[in-house]
Amino acid sequence: MDLVLRAIALYLFVLILMRMVGRRELSSLTPVDLVLLVVLGDALQQGLTQDDYSVTGAIIVITTIALLQVLTSYITYLSRRAKRVIDGDPVVLIEDGKLLERNLRRQRLRPEDVAEEMRLQGIGAFTNVRWGILESNGSFSFIKNDDKS
């Protein structure tokens, strides 16, 4: 039972931590991010199992985390409020060709970051964008001025 309680506590901790880190940081991994993820995984493992190196202990922890993930997914499916808290809402970064500085600051983004994403999607200037949105999964969506909606 101790392993289950540890798994629940650490799952909730990681869920809150990932929400605080921000969606943009989680959507693109740099080499440093990858190393930090490996270190985080190792630290979590030590906190989960302590001195229990048995296969049974590992199965209990993995099953508990998997069930928590399924439960979280189901809760966000049933409740818009829970989805908002866990996943967040999309954030408008560009409106009618103008950057919304307040929203950029809140998401810790620079205009250059948004411009880079626009170029990757074949858009050359902010003035060509009606809406630029940072989605809840960390990806960018752009609706061009010439798109019919």
Secondary structure, DSSP 8 states (H G I E B T S, - for coil): -HHHHHHHHHHHHHHHHHHHH-HHHHHS--HHHHHHHHHHHHHHHHHHHTT---HHHHHHHHHHHHHHHHHHHHHHHH-HHHHHHHH---EEEEETTEE-HHHHHHTT--HHHHHHHHHHTT---GGGEEEEEE-TTS-EEEEETTS--
